[in-house]
């Protein structure tokens, strides 16, 4: 049995305790729609195809932005 590791990271300027170990898991943990989401990890935009392999570590900074359509 593996232990759940919690990490304290900064998400959109707010400190959050998470159990996700990758960006893809973080998106799932927060139940976000990935199709309109842009993620910046430690000041670098991460392409959606790289979310699964991008690890999250204690103290990381993540900015999540949703695009909203309209006229």
Secondary structure, 3 states (H helix, E strand, C coil): CCCCCCEEEEECCEEEEECCCEHHHHHHHCCCCHHHEEEEECCEEECHHHHHHCECCCCCEEEEEECCCCC
